[in-house]
Amino acid sequence: MVADAAASCGGCPVYSDVQGNPTEANVSGGVAAFKAHGCDGVIAFGGGSAMDAAKCVALMVGQDRPLFDFEDREDWCDRVDPAGMVPCVAVPTTSGTGSEAIALLDPELTLGLPKHVTAWVGIDALSHSMEAFSSPFYHPMAHGMALEGMRIVKDYLPRLMEDGADLEARSQLMVASTLGATAFQKGLGAMHSLTHAAGGLLNTQHGQTISVVMPYVLQHNRPAIADSFEALGRYLDLEDASVTGVTDWVLELRETCGIPNTLAEIGVDEAHVATLAPMAVEDPSSGSNPTPVTEQAATDLYLSAIRGKL
């Protein structure tokens, strides 16, 4: 993202005070840096956290309301003054978040990505397509993009686990990331609402948390996705074209990627559930989950993912 008011790169001021799971303070600092240097646009350079913060900066530099007045709820987007927004160009250096949607994709920028981060963002890309595909809302183009996004992850993420310098695989994962982010116009679901709550409360890494909860959510949603996941299993050429077959593939992929099996292994324990479950219910992603995300359902999902019970 365009960051630290004291730093510059080739005459362009650079702001980099952005943490994983960025905060309002990170955005406010970026707005201050933007104004201090008389900038006229934002370049978002980095992973999902940098890009999310950058887009918020590009939004907020000309608004007269606080950031959370524009939360993704009801018609709150209508509060934005479009004249107060500035251009934002995204240059992702990971291949999973899809936060860029319209971007300059250069796979060479991801070559230095550590293996574990490559795994986390790759499964994050998978989750966007998988939850969009599971969503009950009607959007046939997004549905088709989600299918192809999942196939690309299936074919190319294991290759990157074998060889991080595989430029073709890195290029394909960037495409899968963009497909997933475009597909989730159709909606996301409980994978994201559970993860957003854990990230907000405990600062767990987004892609890793998504990777852990994915199979538990698939099993929870089984009654509503059985028919569509038969089609998904056939498209992915799985031996078992069913929710069970897709879940088994996800578990195999997680093992290939070195992903933990439980939330307990990444710092989420049962004492947190009473706080996390209501947060997950309130998260906007829950509204497009194919089965209702009640407080009891969220509690059960967290406990299953903490205890490792599928």
Phi, psi and chi 1 to 4 in degrees:
 res  aa     phi    psi   chi1   chi2   chi3   chi4
   1 MET       -  156.1  158.8 -174.9  173.3      -
   2 VAL   -74.1  111.3  174.9      -      -      -
   3 ALA  -132.9 -127.8      -      -      -      -
   4 ASP   -40.4  119.6 -178.2    9.2      -      -
   5 ALA   -57.7  -23.9      -      -      -      -
   6 ALA   -88.9  -12.3      -      -      -      -
   7 ALA  -102.4  157.8      -      -      -      -
   8 SER  -150.7  159.9   64.8      -      -      -
   9 CYS  -139.1  105.6 -179.9      -      -      -
  10 GLY    60.8   35.2      -      -      -      -
  11 GLY    88.4   -7.4      -      -      -      -
  12 CYS   -97.5  121.2  178.7      -      -      -
  13 PRO   -62.9  141.8   20.4  -29.9      -      -
  14 VAL  -121.3  128.1  176.8      -      -      -
  15 TYR  -115.6  124.5  175.2   77.1      -      -
  16 SER  -132.3   15.4   56.2      -      -      -
  17 ASP   -83.3   67.2 -172.0   12.4      -      -
  18 VAL  -129.3  121.1  178.3      -      -      -
  19 GLN   -92.0  164.8   67.3 -175.2   60.1      -
  20 GLY   -62.1  141.2      -      -      -      -
  21 ASN    57.0   68.0  -59.6  -45.6      -      -
  22 PRO   -61.5  155.2   20.6  -31.5      -      -
  23 THR  -112.2  170.4   64.9      -      -      -
  24 GLU   -60.0  -35.5 -175.7  175.3    9.3      -
  25 ALA   -63.0  -36.9      -      -      -      -
  26 ASN   -61.3  -40.8  -63.1  150.9      -      -
  27 VAL   -68.8  -44.2  174.8      -      -      -
  28 SER   -60.5  -39.2  -61.6      -      -      -
  29 GLY   -63.7  -38.8      -      -      -      -
  30 GLY   -66.7  -39.6      -      -      -      -
  31 VAL   -62.7  -42.7  169.7      -      -      -
  32 ALA   -63.1  -41.8      -      -      -      -
  33 ALA   -65.3  -41.2      -      -      -      -
  34 PHE   -56.9  -48.0 -177.4  100.3      -      -
  35 LYS   -71.5  -36.8  -67.0  179.3  176.7  179.0
  36 ALA   -63.2  -30.9      -      -      -      -
  37 HIS  -101.5    2.8  -71.3  -86.6      -      -
  38 GLY    61.4   39.5      -      -      -      -
  39 CYS   -72.4  161.0  -60.8      -      -      -
  40 ASP  -123.3    6.3   57.7    8.4      -      -
  41 GLY  -173.0  173.7      -      -      -      -
  42 VAL  -127.7  134.5  175.2      -      -      -
  43 ILE  -107.8  117.2  -60.6  170.8      -      -
  44 ALA   -91.5  111.9      -      -      -      -
  45 PHE  -125.0  117.3 -171.5   90.5      -      -
  46 GLY   141.9 -153.4      -      -      -      -
  47 GLY   -93.2 -162.9      -      -      -      -
  48 GLY   -61.9  -38.9      -      -      -      -
  49 SER   -65.2  -44.5  -64.2      -      -      -
  50 ALA   -62.8  -42.4      -      -      -      -
  51 MET   -70.0  -39.2  -72.8 -172.4  -75.1      -
  52 ASP   -62.6  -45.6  -74.7  -13.8      -      -
  53 ALA   -64.2  -40.9      -      -      -      -
  54 ALA   -62.1  -43.5      -      -      -      -
  55 LYS   -65.0  -34.9  -71.1 -172.9  -68.3 -175.9
  56 CYS   -66.7  -39.0  -75.0      -      -      -
  57 VAL   -61.6  -46.5  170.3      -      -      -
  58 ALA   -61.3  -31.1      -      -      -      -
  59 LEU   -73.7  -45.2  166.4   68.9      -      -
  60 MET   -84.8  -15.0  -67.6  -58.5  -61.9      -
  61 VAL   -61.2  -23.2  -68.4      -      -      -
  62 GLY  -123.7   20.9      -      -      -      -
  63 GLN   -98.7  155.7  -53.8  -59.5  -38.1      -
  64 ASP  -116.0   17.7   57.7    6.7      -      -
  65 ARG  -121.1  158.1  -57.6  179.1   70.8  133.8
  66 PRO   -69.6  158.8   21.4  -30.5      -      -
  67 LEU   -53.1  -45.9  176.9   63.2      -      -
  68 PHE   -79.3    1.2  -76.8   97.6      -      -
  69 ASP   -73.2  -10.7  -85.3    8.3      -      -
  70 PHE  -110.6   20.3  -53.4  116.5      -      -
  71 GLU   -57.8  153.9 -168.3  175.4   -9.3      -
  72 ASP   -75.7   75.5 -177.4   17.0      -      -
  73 ARG  -141.7  145.3  -67.2 -178.8  179.1  -82.2
  74 GLU    38.5 -124.5  -66.0   97.0   41.4      -
  75 ASP  -108.7   29.3   59.1   -7.1      -      -
  76 TRP   -64.8  -20.7  -71.1   14.3      -      -
  77 CYS   -62.7  -24.3   60.5      -      -      -
  78 ASP   -69.5  -11.0  -66.7  -19.9      -      -
  79 ARG   -76.8  -15.9  -62.0  171.9  173.9  179.0
  80 VAL   -69.1  136.2  171.9      -      -      -
  81 ASP   -91.5  103.7  176.2    7.1      -      -
  82 PRO   -57.7  -29.8  -22.6   34.2      -      -
  83 ALA   -67.4  -18.1      -      -      -      -
  84 GLY   -89.5    0.2      -      -      -      -
  85 MET   -91.6  152.3  -60.3  170.3   64.1      -
  86 VAL  -122.4  160.5  -62.0      -      -      -
  87 PRO   -61.5  146.4  -21.7   33.3      -      -
  88 CYS  -135.7  121.0 -178.7      -      -      -
  89 VAL  -108.8  127.1  176.0      -      -      -
  90 ALA  -102.4  134.3      -      -      -      -
  91 VAL  -128.8   90.5 -176.0      -      -      -
  92 PRO   -72.0  144.0   26.2  -33.8      -      -
  93 THR  -115.1    9.0   59.9      -      -      -
  94 THR  -125.8 -178.0   65.4      -      -      -
  95 SER  -141.6   56.8   52.4      -      -      -
  96 GLY  -152.9  -39.5      -      -      -      -
  97 THR   -64.6  -37.3  176.0      -      -      -
  98 GLY    69.0    8.4      -      -      -      -
  99 SER   -62.3  -17.2  -63.1      -      -      -
 100 GLU   -81.6  -39.3   64.4  -79.7   -1.2      -
 101 ALA    58.5  -59.5      -      -      -      -
 102 ILE  -113.6  118.8  -61.3  173.5      -      -
 103 ALA  -155.2  169.8      -      -      -      -
 104 LEU   -98.1  108.6  -54.6  173.6      -      -
 105 LEU   -97.8  115.6  -57.6 -178.5      -      -
 106 ASP  -129.0  104.6 -178.7   -8.2      -      -
 107 PRO   -61.3  -23.6   21.0  -32.4      -      -
 108 GLU   -63.7  -25.1  -68.4 -169.5   -0.2      -
 109 LEU   -69.7  -14.5  -67.3  174.3      -      -
 110 THR  -100.8    0.9   69.5      -      -      -
 111 LEU   -63.1  -28.6  -76.3  173.3      -      -
 112 GLY   -88.2    4.7      -      -      -      -
 113 LEU   -69.5  126.5 -152.1   59.6      -      -
 114 PRO   -58.3  154.8  -21.8   32.2      -      -
 115 LYS   -58.2  -43.0 -176.7  175.4 -178.7  177.7
 116 HIS   -68.7  -35.0   65.2  -75.8      -      -
 117 VAL   -71.0  -38.1  179.1      -      -      -
 118 THR   -56.3  -41.5  -62.0      -      -      -
 119 ALA   -65.7  -46.8      -      -      -      -
 120 TRP   -61.5  -47.1  -65.3  -14.8      -      -
 121 VAL   -71.9  -30.9  -61.4      -      -      -
 122 GLY   -63.8  -42.7      -      -      -      -
 123 ILE   -75.2  -27.9  -62.1 -175.3      -      -
 124 ASP   -60.3  -44.8 -170.2   22.2      -      -
 125 ALA   -59.0  -42.5      -      -      -      -
 126 LEU   -59.5  -42.2  172.6   64.6      -      -
 127 SER   -63.8  -36.0   74.4      -      -      -
 128 HIS   -62.2  -46.7  -63.9  152.2      -      -
 129 SER   -68.4  -40.2  -72.5      -      -      -
 130 MET   -67.3  -40.9 -171.4  169.1  -75.9      -
 131 GLU   -73.3  -36.1  -68.0 -143.6  -76.3      -
 132 ALA   -62.0  -42.7      -      -      -      -
 133 PHE   -63.1  -33.9 -172.8   77.8      -      -
 134 SER   -79.5  -22.4  -57.8      -      -      -
 135 SER   -58.3  140.6  166.1      -      -      -
 136 PRO   -78.2   -6.2   28.8  -35.5      -      -
 137 PHE   -79.7  156.9  -61.9  126.4      -      -
 138 TYR   -93.1  118.4 -177.4   74.1      -      -
 139 HIS  -163.2   83.3 -165.4  -43.7      -      -
 140 PRO   -60.8  -33.2   17.3  -29.1      -      -
 141 MET   -68.4  -43.0  -70.7 -179.7  -73.2      -
 142 ALA   -63.6  -37.1      -      -      -      -
 143 HIS   -59.6  -44.7 -156.7   68.1      -      -
 144 GLY   -67.8  -40.3      -      -      -      -
 145 MET   -63.8  -36.0  -73.8 -175.1  -74.4      -
 146 ALA   -63.5  -42.6      -      -      -      -
 147 LEU   -57.2  -49.2  -90.0  174.6      -      -
 148 GLU   -68.9  -35.1 -179.0   63.0    0.6      -
 149 GLY   -60.4  -41.7      -      -      -      -
 150 MET   -66.8  -40.0  -72.7 -175.1  -81.7      -
 151 ARG   -61.9  -41.2 -176.9 -159.7   62.2   82.5
 152 ILE   -63.5  -43.5  -69.0  173.4      -      -
 153 VAL   -60.9  -43.9  173.4      -      -      -
 154 LYS   -58.9  -41.4  176.8  178.8 -179.3  -72.3
 155 ASP   -79.6  -30.6  -71.2   -9.3      -      -
 156 TYR  -114.6  -25.2  -70.9   97.4      -      -
 157 LEU   -64.5  -42.0 -176.8   55.2      -      -
 158 PRO   -59.5  -33.2  -27.3   37.6      -      -
 159 ARG   -62.8  -38.3  -79.5  176.4   49.6  171.4
 160 LEU   -70.7  -29.1  -80.2 -179.0      -      -
 161 MET   -67.7  -27.0  -66.0  -60.2   95.9      -
 162 GLU   -83.3  -37.9  -69.3  -70.8  -29.2      -
 163 ASP  -147.6  101.0  178.2   11.5      -      -
 164 GLY   -67.2  -13.1      -      -      -      -
 165 ALA   -92.9    6.7      -      -      -      -
 166 ASP   -71.9   96.5 -175.1  -24.5      -      -
 167 LEU   -67.5  -34.1 -158.2   60.3      -      -
 168 GLU   -62.9  -44.1 -179.8 -170.7    8.5      -
 169 ALA   -64.8  -40.4      -      -      -      -
 170 ARG   -63.9  -39.8  -72.0 -157.7  173.4  -85.3
 171 SER   -62.9  -44.6  178.4      -      -      -
 172 GLN   -64.1  -38.2  -69.4  -71.0  -19.4      -
 173 LEU   -66.1  -33.5  -99.6  -66.8      -      -
 174 MET   -65.2  -37.8  -64.4 -168.4   92.4      -
 175 VAL   -64.8  -43.4  171.4      -      -      -
 176 ALA   -61.1  -38.3      -      -      -      -
 177 SER   -61.1  -46.5  174.0      -      -      -
 178 THR   -68.1  -38.9  -56.3      -      -      -
 179 LEU   -59.9  -45.1  -76.8  170.9      -      -
 180 GLY   -62.6  -42.8      -      -      -      -
 181 ALA   -67.4  -32.5      -      -      -      -
 182 THR   -73.0  -38.9  -52.7      -      -      -
 183 ALA   -65.3  -32.1      -      -      -      -
 184 PHE   -79.5   15.5   71.3   63.0      -      -
 185 GLN   -55.9  -28.4  -63.1  174.6   71.8      -
 186 LYS   -76.4  -12.6 -170.0  168.7  176.2  -83.2
 187 GLY   119.7  163.6      -      -      -      -
 188 LEU  -115.7 -140.3  -71.0  169.0      -      -
 189 GLY  -178.2 -155.9      -      -      -      -
 190 ALA   -67.7  -26.9      -      -      -      -
 191 MET   -55.0  -42.9  -64.3  177.5 -161.7      -
 192 HIS   -80.1  -38.2  -84.2   79.1      -      -
 193 SER   -67.0  -39.6   56.6      -      -      -
 194 LEU   -63.3  -41.1  -64.5  174.7      -      -
 195 THR   -71.3  -41.5  -65.4      -      -      -
 196 HIS   -59.6  -42.8  -70.4  157.1      -      -
 197 ALA   -64.2  -45.7      -      -      -      -
 198 ALA   -64.3  -40.2      -      -      -      -
 199 GLY   -66.2  -39.7      -      -      -      -
 200 GLY   -68.6  -39.7      -      -      -      -
 201 LEU   -84.4  -41.1 -177.5   69.2      -      -
 202 LEU  -116.2   -1.2  -56.6  170.5      -      -
 203 ASN    59.1   35.9 -158.8   33.0      -      -
 204 THR   -70.4  152.0   59.4      -      -      -
 205 GLN   -70.9  132.5 -156.7  -78.8  -23.3      -
 206 HIS   -60.0  -55.9  179.0   81.9      -      -
 207 GLY   -62.7  -39.0      -      -      -      -
 208 GLN   -65.2  -42.5 -175.7 -175.3   41.1      -
 209 THR   -65.4  -43.9  -48.0      -      -      -
 210 ILE   -55.2  -43.8  -75.5  -87.3      -      -
 211 SER   -61.6  -37.8  -56.5      -      -      -
 212 VAL   -71.0  -45.7  172.6      -      -      -
 213 VAL   -80.3  -15.5  -57.2      -      -      -
 214 MET   -50.8  -54.3 -178.8  176.9  -73.3      -
 215 PRO   -66.7  -30.4   21.2  -31.8      -      -
 216 TYR   -67.0  -40.1  -58.2   98.9      -      -
 217 VAL   -68.6  -39.3  173.5      -      -      -
 218 LEU   -58.1  -43.1  -70.8  178.3      -      -
 219 GLN   -68.3  -37.6  -70.1  -56.6  -57.3      -
 220 HIS   -62.7  -38.3  173.8   77.0      -      -
 221 ASN   -85.7   -0.9  -72.4  -22.8      -      -
 222 ARG   -46.0  -47.2  173.8 -174.1  -73.1  -88.5
 223 PRO   -59.8  -29.5  -22.5   34.3      -      -
 224 ALA   -94.0  -13.8      -      -      -      -
 225 ILE  -117.5    5.7   61.0  176.5      -      -
 226 ALA   -55.9  -48.2      -      -      -      -
 227 ASP   -67.5  -47.8  -69.1  -16.8      -      -
 228 SER   -66.6  -31.2   62.4      -      -      -
 229 PHE   -78.1  -17.6  -90.3   52.1      -      -
 230 GLU   -64.6  -43.5  -73.3 -175.6   16.6      -
 231 ALA   -65.0  -40.0      -      -      -      -
 232 LEU   -62.6  -44.7  171.0   59.9      -      -
 233 GLY   -60.0  -39.0      -      -      -      -
 234 ARG   -66.4  -41.6  -68.4 -166.8  -62.7  -89.6
 235 TYR   -64.7  -36.0 -169.5   77.0      -      -
 236 LEU   -83.4   -0.7  -64.1  178.8      -      -
 237 ASP    59.3   43.9 -162.0   25.6      -      -
 238 LEU   -85.2  147.3  -60.6  178.6      -      -
 239 GLU   -62.8  -37.7 -175.3  174.7  -21.8      -
 240 ASP  -111.3  102.1  178.9   -0.2      -      -
 241 ALA   -86.6   82.6      -      -      -      -
 242 SER  -161.8  175.1   67.6      -      -      -
 243 VAL   -58.7  -39.7  177.9      -      -      -
 244 THR   -61.8  -44.2  -63.1      -      -      -
 245 GLY   -63.9  -42.0      -      -      -      -
 246 VAL   -65.9  -42.1  173.6      -      -      -
 247 THR   -62.3  -42.3  -57.1      -      -      -
 248 ASP   -61.5  -39.7  -72.0  -14.4      -      -
 249 TRP   -64.0  -42.6  163.5   62.8      -      -
 250 VAL   -60.8  -43.4  167.0      -      -      -
 251 LEU   -62.6  -40.0  -67.7  170.6      -      -
 252 GLU   -64.9  -42.2 -179.4 -177.9  -17.4      -
 253 LEU   -64.2  -41.7 -179.8   63.6      -      -
 254 ARG   -59.9  -41.4  -71.0 -161.3  -34.9  178.3
 255 GLU   -64.3  -42.9 -176.1  175.1   -2.7      -
 256 THR   -58.6  -35.9  -61.4      -      -      -
 257 CYS   -89.0   -2.4  -67.9      -      -      -
 258 GLY    71.2   33.8      -      -      -      -
 259 ILE   -86.7  135.6  -58.3  -64.5      -      -
 260 PRO   -60.5  157.6  -20.4   31.5      -      -
 261 ASN   -86.6  -23.0  -69.5  -41.1      -      -
 262 THR  -133.0  156.1   68.8      -      -      -
 263 LEU   -67.5  -28.1  -73.9  176.9      -      -
 264 ALA   -58.1  -32.6      -      -      -      -
 265 GLU   -73.1  -12.8  -64.3  171.2   76.4      -
 266 ILE  -118.4   21.2   61.6  171.7      -      -
 267 GLY    97.0   10.6      -      -      -      -
 268 VAL  -103.2  122.7 -176.8      -      -      -
 269 ASP  -123.6  175.2   61.2   45.0      -      -
 270 GLU   -63.9  -24.9  -64.9 -172.2   18.0      -
 271 ALA   -66.5  -20.4      -      -      -      -
 272 HIS   -84.0  -16.5  -62.5  126.9      -      -
 273 VAL   -64.0  -38.5  173.4      -      -      -
 274 ALA   -61.2  -29.1      -      -      -      -
 275 THR   -85.4  -40.3  -57.8      -      -      -
 276 LEU   -70.4  -39.9  -70.5  171.7      -      -
 277 ALA   -59.8  -48.3      -      -      -      -
 278 PRO   -63.5  -33.0  -20.5   32.1      -      -
 279 MET   -63.7  -41.6  -67.2  171.8   64.8      -
 280 ALA   -65.3  -39.0      -      -      -      -
 281 VAL   -61.7  -40.1  172.0      -      -      -
 282 GLU   -76.6  -17.6  -70.4  -61.8  -43.0      -
 283 ASP   -63.2  135.4 -171.4  -87.4      -      -
 284 PRO   -57.8  -26.8  -25.7   34.6      -      -
 285 SER   -63.7  -26.2  -62.2      -      -      -
 286 SER   -64.7  -26.4  -73.1      -      -      -
 287 GLY   -66.4  -21.3      -      -      -      -
 288 SER  -110.7   13.6   46.8      -      -      -
 289 ASN   -69.0  143.7 -164.9   68.0      -      -
 290 PRO   -70.4  -16.4   22.3  -33.1      -      -
 291 THR  -123.6  152.4   60.2      -      -      -
 292 PRO   -60.7  134.7  -23.6   34.1      -      -
 293 VAL   -98.9   85.5 -177.9      -      -      -
 294 THR   -84.9  171.4   61.6      -      -      -
 295 GLU   -63.3  -36.7 -170.5  165.5  -29.4      -
 296 GLN   -66.8  -40.6 -173.7   60.5   56.3      -
 297 ALA   -63.7  -43.6      -      -      -      -
 298 ALA   -64.5  -40.0      -      -      -      -
 299 THR   -61.0  -47.1  -63.1      -      -      -
 300 ASP   -62.4  -40.6  -67.9  -15.9      -      -
 301 LEU   -65.1  -45.0  -83.4  164.7      -      -
 302 TYR   -61.1  -45.3  -84.1  121.7      -      -
 303 LEU   -64.6  -39.4  -69.2  175.8      -      -
 304 SER   -63.4  -42.2  -66.6      -      -      -
 305 ALA   -72.6  -29.2      -      -      -      -
 306 ILE   -73.3  -40.6  -70.3  166.7      -      -
 307 ARG   -87.5  -14.1  -62.2  168.3  179.9  170.9
 308 GLY    76.4   33.9      -      -      -      -
 309 LYS  -106.6  107.1  -67.7 -176.0  177.1 -179.7
 310 LEU   -88.5      -  -87.4  176.2      -      -
